[in-house]
């Protein structure tokens, strides 16, 4: 048990020291205050990553952000539709007791 805890602490310390995050794998972007996209890694359906850098990375990042914005807009529209839908109330007899694995 102590070995597992030590290994986890070591792993966490390495993550914090190297400032590794899950987002850095997807899009290596410098903070907005500093400026620009340096590198982008795009996963395919087979477990591979395609890396883009320089101007190609900027183009791919722009496309990804446009697609993300479009998806968010579609989700917001669906949420508006979902709010207008109401489920009918079902009367349940409180004296009925379930048997078997359902009790």
N, C-alpha and C positions, 0 to 999 in steps of 0.2 A: 504494500500500500504506500509506503514511504517513497519507493522508487517511482511509482506513478505520479505522486504529488510533485516530487522533484523534477520529473520530466516535464510535467505540465507547467510548472513555474519557469523552467528553463525556456520552454517554447514561448510562453507569454513574454518573457523578458526579451527574447530575440525579436519578437514581433514589434514590441515597443521601441527597441533600440534602432531597428532598421526602418521603422515607420512603414511597415508593410500593411496594406489594407486590401480588401477584396475588390475595391474599385480600381486599384492601380493595375490589376490584371486586365480589366475590361477596357479602360481608357486612361492612359497615362497623361493626365492633363495637369498643367501647372495651375496654381490657384488663380482665380479670376483677376485678382489684383495684379498679378505678374504678367498674365497674358495669354499664351497660346498653347494649342495641343501639340505635343511632341511625338507621341506614339499611341497607336490604337491597336488592340488585339481583338479580333472578331472570331468567336467560336462558330464552327459549322456543326452540323448534326452528327458528325462521326467522331467527335471528341478532339478534333484538331483546332488549332488557333492560327489565324492568318494575321500576320503583323504588318502594319502600315506605319510609315514614318514620313516626316516632312510634310510636303503639300498633299500627298495622298492621305495622310492621317487627318489633316484638316478637313478634306472633302468627305471622308468616311464619317468623321465625327459629326459634321454638319448634317449628313444624311440620317445618322442615328438619332440626333436630337430632333430633326423634323418628324421622323417616324414616331418618336416618343411623344411629341406634342400632339400629333394626330391621334394616337391611341388614347391619350389622356382626354382629348376632346370627345372622342367616341364614348369613353367610359362615363364622362360627365353627362352626356346625353342619355345614356342608358340608366343612370341613377335617377334622372328626372322622370323617366318612364316608370321605373320601379316604384317611386314614391306615390304615383297615382294609382297603383294597383293595390287592392286590399283583399286579403283572404277572408272567406266567409267563416263565421263562427260556427263551431260544431258543438252540439250539446252532448255531454258525456255523463253517463249515469254514475254517480259517485259510489253506489253500492256494488258495482262490478269490481271484482278483484281478479287480477291476472294470476294465472297458474303457470307452472313450469319455469323456464329460465327468465320469464318476464316479470317476476315479482320481486 
